[in-house]
């Protein structure tokens, strides 16, 4: 089986995987915004008086006591038009906080990074009675997994490129906003490695930001990714009077935006052209999985959003006359519990047994 691995335009790696940047614009007119305070109107990055919610998450509202908002009264602009921002908005001191997973920058960072990852109760959800085992269990798992993970990071240069990629995205976003007459301070907060979200929050407070937009760099929402980072913010809001009065808007998910969908389609189309018989290539989407209980018991929308995301990408490819077969599988399972299926490693074997000769691997996050 011949294969080609395609990395997404905006990827967020879990253990031992990485993403590659490409020029991506957040286009489209639908998004989902949440406010950390029920009594504050969030700053809108929607526009032209027609912003609307593409997805209402009851899970989020119940878990975080957040209020969904689609008010267009104070809309500023989208990233997909050429209008500049009104001066009334430009006078505000706006901050944009980019949230990401984080990753070890050296091989020595791998084990402590994994410990931080598995010590998060949104990653390993223990029953209340056994939560005292969270950190000991994280120590055990991180120690056990570190050698194999180090091999993976060594194969890509000795560390994760995620911080560099995220910093580049932050710089590109700042430039794009400046072109629309919006001078915003851009901050980067990582969940499990430096610079931690708490460090970014401290800087936001020092800079006396008056409105904050939070953009998780995960296209789809999950309890274990965006949800975990939002929990950190929620804890801060509860305890800090500055943030409890700060208008905060959260862009929950953005996989459905035209810019993302078309960017992914562009990358896939480009890679398919490298095959001698592009029409025979199986497009293999591999997404990071979550335990099945997250979806069935906790109401995590991740699986539905991921399937919707793949359908949108394939719909865009179909509109271009690209009719290749495709499949979606899930990777990165940990422990004895059942995770989202089908599993990537098992599907790869099945495809080979079915006689698939050419494969384009597309990691999605």
C-alpha positions in Angstrom: 0.0 0.0 0.0 1.4 3.3 -1.0 0.6 6.2 1.2 1.0 9.9 1.7 0.5 11.7 5.1 -1.2 15.1 4.9 -1.1 17.3 8.0 -3.9 19.8 8.5 -3.7 23.5 8.2 -4.3 24.0 11.9 -3.5 20.9 13.9 -3.2 20.3 17.6 -1.2 17.2 18.4 -1.7 14.8 21.2 1.1 12.6 22.3 3.6 12.0 19.5 1.8 13.8 16.7 2.2 17.2 15.1 0.5 19.6 12.8 1.7 21.8 10.0 0.6 25.4 9.3 -0.7 26.7 6.1 -2.4 29.9 5.1 -5.8 29.7 6.6 -8.6 32.4 6.9 -11.6 32.0 9.2 -14.3 32.7 6.6 -18.0 32.1 6.8 -20.7 33.7 8.8 -21.6 31.2 11.4 -20.0 30.6 14.8 -20.8 29.8 18.3 -20.1 32.3 21.1 -20.4 31.8 24.8 -20.0 34.3 27.6 -18.4 33.4 30.9 -20.8 35.7 32.7 -24.6 35.5 32.3 -24.9 39.3 32.9 -22.4 40.5 30.3 -22.8 40.9 26.6 -19.9 39.3 24.8 -17.8 41.1 22.2 -19.0 39.8 18.8 -16.6 38.8 16.1 -19.6 38.2 13.9 -20.8 40.9 11.5 -23.2 42.7 9.2 -26.1 42.3 11.5 -26.6 38.7 10.8 -24.6 36.7 13.2 -26.2 33.5 14.3 -25.4 30.3 16.3 -24.5 27.3 14.3 -24.5 25.0 17.3 -26.0 25.4 20.8 -24.2 23.2 23.3 -26.4 22.3 26.3 -23.4 20.4 27.6 -21.4 23.6 27.8 -24.2 25.6 29.3 -24.9 23.0 32.0 -21.2 22.3 32.7 -20.0 25.9 32.8 -23.2 27.8 33.5 -22.3 29.8 30.4 -24.9 31.8 28.5 -25.0 31.5 24.7 -25.3 34.7 22.8 -25.8 35.7 19.2 -26.6 39.4 19.7 -25.6 41.5 16.7 -26.1 44.9 18.4 -22.3 45.3 18.9 -21.1 43.3 16.0 -17.7 44.3 14.7 -16.6 42.3 11.7 -15.9 38.9 10.3 -12.6 37.7 8.8 -14.3 37.2 5.5 -15.1 40.8 4.4 -13.1 43.9 3.8 -14.9 46.3 6.1 -12.9 48.0 8.8 -13.9 48.0 12.4 -16.0 51.0 13.6 -14.0 53.5 15.7 -16.2 52.8 18.7 -14.8 49.3 18.8 -11.3 50.4 17.9 -11.2 52.5 21.1 -11.6 49.4 23.3 -8.5 47.6 24.5 -9.3 44.2 23.0 -7.4 41.0 23.8 -7.6 37.7 21.9 -6.5 34.6 23.8 -5.5 31.6 21.7 -5.8 28.3 23.6 -3.9 25.2 22.6 -2.7 22.0 24.0 1.0 22.7 24.4 3.8 20.2 23.8 7.2 19.3 25.1 10.0 21.4 23.5 12.7 18.9 24.4 12.9 15.2 25.2 13.4 16.0 28.8 10.1 17.8 28.8 8.1 14.7 27.6 7.5 13.0 31.0 6.4 16.1 32.9 4.2 17.2 29.9 2.5 13.8 29.9 2.0 14.1 33.7 0.3 17.4 33.3 -1.9 15.9 30.5 -3.0 12.9 32.5 -3.4 14.8 35.7 -6.2 16.7 34.1 -9.6 15.4 35.3 -11.1 16.2 31.9 -8.6 13.8 30.3 -9.0 10.9 32.7 -12.4 11.2 34.4 -12.3 9.2 37.6 -15.4 8.7 39.8 -15.5 11.2 42.7 -14.6 8.5 45.2 -11.3 7.8 43.4 -10.2 11.3 42.5 -7.5 11.2 45.1 -5.8 8.7 42.7 -5.6 11.3 39.8 -2.1 12.4 40.3 -0.6 9.0 41.3 -2.3 7.5 38.2 -0.9 10.4 36.0 2.6 9.7 37.4 2.3 6.0 36.5 0.9 6.5 33.0 3.3 9.3 32.1 6.3 7.3 33.3 5.1 4.2 31.4 4.4 6.2 28.2 7.3 8.5 28.2 9.9 6.2 26.5 7.6 5.5 23.5 6.6 9.2 23.3 10.2 10.3 23.3 10.8 8.1 20.3 8.0 9.9 18.5 9.3 13.3 19.3 12.8 12.4 18.5 11.7 11.4 15.0 10.4 15.0 14.4 13.4 16.8 15.7 13.4 16.3 19.5 10.3 18.2 20.5 6.9 19.5 19.6 6.7 22.3 17.0 3.3 23.4 18.4 4.5 26.5 20.3 6.3 27.8 17.2 3.2 27.1 15.0 0.9 28.8 17.5 3.1 31.9 17.8 3.1 32.2 14.0 -0.7 31.9 14.0 -0.9 34.6 16.7 1.3 37.0 14.7 -0.7 36.3 11.5 -3.9 37.0 13.3 -2.6 40.3 14.7 -1.6 41.4 11.2 -5.0 40.4 9.8 -6.9 42.3 12.4 -4.7 45.4 12.0 -5.6 45.5 8.4 -9.2 45.9 9.5 -8.4 48.7 11.9 -8.6 46.5 15.0 -5.5 46.7 17.2 -5.8 43.7 19.5 -3.3 42.2 21.8 -2.9 38.5 21.0 -2.0 36.1 23.8 -1.1 32.4 23.7 -2.2 30.0 26.5 -1.2 26.4 26.5 -3.0 23.8 28.7 -0.2 21.4 29.6 3.1 23.2 28.8 4.6 26.6 28.6 3.4 29.2 28.2 0.5 28.0 30.4 -2.9 29.6 30.2 -2.4 31.0 33.7 0.6 33.0 32.4 -1.4 34.5 29.6 -4.2 35.4 32.0 -1.7 37.2 34.2 -0.5 39.2 31.2 -4.0 40.1 30.1 -4.7 41.5 33.6 -1.4 43.5 33.6 -2.3 45.0 30.1 -5.7 46.0 31.5 -7.7 44.5 28.6 -11.3 45.8 28.5 -12.8 43.0 26.2 -11.5 39.5 25.7 -12.2 37.1 22.8 -11.2 33.5 23.5 -10.3 31.3 20.5 -9.5 27.6 21.2 -7.4 26.4 18.3 -9.4 23.1 18.2 -11.8 23.2 15.3 -14.2 20.9 17.0 -15.3 21.2 20.7 -14.6 18.4 23.2 -14.7 18.2 26.9 -11.1 17.1 26.9 -9.7 20.0 24.7 -11.6 23.3 24.6 -13.7 22.2 27.6 -10.6 21.7 29.7 -9.2 25.1 28.8 -12.5 26.8 29.4 -12.7 25.2 32.9 -9.4 26.9 33.8 -10.8 30.2 32.7 -14.0 29.6 34.6 -12.1 28.9 37.8 -10.2 32.2 37.3 -13.4 34.2 36.6 -14.9 32.9 39.9 -11.9 34.0 42.0 -10.7 37.2 40.3 -12.8 40.4 40.5 -11.1 41.8 37.4 -12.1 38.9 35.2 -15.5 38.6 36.8 -16.3 42.0 35.3 -14.5 41.6 32.0 -16.7 40.9 28.9 -15.4 37.6 27.6 -16.6 35.9 24.4 -15.6 32.3 23.6 -15.6 30.9 20.0 -16.5 27.3 20.9 -15.9 25.6 17.5 -15.1 26.7 14.0 -14.8 23.5 11.9 -17.8 24.6 9.8 -16.2 27.9 8.6 -15.6 28.1 4.9 -11.9 29.1 5.3 -11.1 25.9 7.3 -13.1 23.6 5.1 -11.6 25.0 1.9 -8.1 25.0 3.3 -8.4 21.3 4.2 -9.8 20.6 0.8 -7.0 22.5 -0.9 -4.3 20.5 1.0 -6.0 17.2 0.2 -6.4 18.1 -3.5 -2.8 19.1 -3.7 -1.6 15.8 -2.1 -3.8 13.7 -4.3 -2.2 15.2 -7.4 1.1 13.6 -6.3 -0.2 10.1 -6.9 0.1 8.4 -10.3 -3.7 7.5 -10.1 -5.3 10.1 -7.9 -8.8 8.8 -8.4 -7.9 5.4 -6.8 -6.6 6.9 -3.6 -8.5 6.2 -0.4 -8.7 9.4 1.7 -8.1 8.3 5.3 -9.1 10.8 8.0 -7.6 10.0 11.4 -8.9 12.0 14.4 -7.9 11.9 18.1 -10.4 9.9 20.0 -12.1 10.3 23.3 -13.5 7.7 25.7 -17.0 6.6 24.5 -18.4 7.6 27.9 -17.6 11.2 27.1 -20.1 11.1 24.3 -22.7 8.7 25.6 -22.7 9.8 29.3 -21.3 13.3 29.4 -22.9 14.5 26.1 -19.6 15.5 24.5 -20.5 16.8 20.9 -17.0 15.9 19.6 -18.0 12.8 17.5 -20.9 14.6 15.9 -18.8 17.6 15.1 -16.0 15.5 13.7 -18.3 13.6 11.5 -19.9 16.8 10.3 -16.5 18.3 9.7 -15.5 15.4 7.5 -18.8 15.6 5.6 -18.2 19.3 4.9 -14.6 18.7 3.7 -15.7 15.9 1.4 -18.6 18.0 0.2 -16.2 20.7 -0.8 -14.0 18.1 -2.6 -17.1 16.6 -4.4 -18.0 20.1 -5.6 -14.5 20.1 -7.3 -15.2 16.8 -9.0 -13.0 14.8 -6.5 -15.0 11.6 -5.9 -12.5 9.5 -4.0 -13.6 7.0 -1.3 -12.9 8.1 2.2 -13.1 6.8 5.8 -12.8 8.2 9.3 -11.1 6.5 12.3 -9.9 7.5 15.7 -6.5 7.2 17.3 -4.6 7.8 20.7 -6.7 5.7 23.0 -5.3 5.1 26.5 -6.2 2.4 29.0 -8.7 -0.5 29.0 -11.9 1.6 28.5 -13.7 1.7 25.1 -12.9 4.8 23.0 -14.5 6.1 19.9 -14.4 3.6 17.1 -13.3 2.5 14.6 -9.7 2.5 15.7 -7.1 3.8 13.3 -4.7 0.9 13.7 -7.4 -1.7 13.1 -8.9 0.2 10.1 -5.5 0.4 8.4 -5.2 -3.4 8.6 -8.7 -3.8 7.2 -8.1 -1.5 4.3 -5.0 -3.6 3.4 -7.0 -6.8 3.6 -9.6 -5.2 1.3 -6.9 -4.5 -1.3 -6.6 -0.8 -1.0 -3.3 0.1 -2.7 -3.0 3.8 -2.2 -3.8 5.8 0.9 -3.8 9.5 1.7 -3.6 9.9 5.5 -5.2 13.1 6.8 -4.9 13.8 10.5 -7.7 16.0 11.7 -8.1 18.0 14.9 
